[in-house]
Amino acid sequence: MWFPKKITVGNQFGCGLNYPSIVDVLEVGASVFIDDGTIKLTVTKKLEDAVETTVVVGGLLKPKKGFSAEGISLSSAGVSEKDKAGIDLMEKYQADALAISFVQTKQDILEVRKVLSKDNKMMLIAKSKQPMV
């Protein structure tokens, strides 16, 4: 299975990710987990715009399942262009709060804050599985 940055519809050979920039931080040998670890893959090859993996534990891959990888921080992927567009829209409609997923460090919150207008005081809510450092 491979994870190319520019795929929108998956097939038996590969699938896309909501955060395609994660491909940049995946390294050969990293374990990849899909659907809360039901499916386990190992990164075997890094390409310019994709990674190739070997299936260690297979299963039925259904749409909209979670993705995580050993040894990487999702925050290293940064704020995507899609995220920025969503933040701009929330500012346009003067939202009171913004919930941020995949928060692992204080820097993740600061990166989102940088996207907001200087005078915007929107409350940021962090979704985190671990204490922030």
Secondary structure, DSSP 8 states (H G I E B T S, - for coil): -EEETT-SS--SSB---SSTTHHHH--TT-EEEETTTTEEEEEEEE-SSEEEEEEEE-----TT--EEETT--GGGG---HHHHHHHHHHHHTT-SEEEESS--SHHHHHHHHHHS-TT---EEEE--SS---
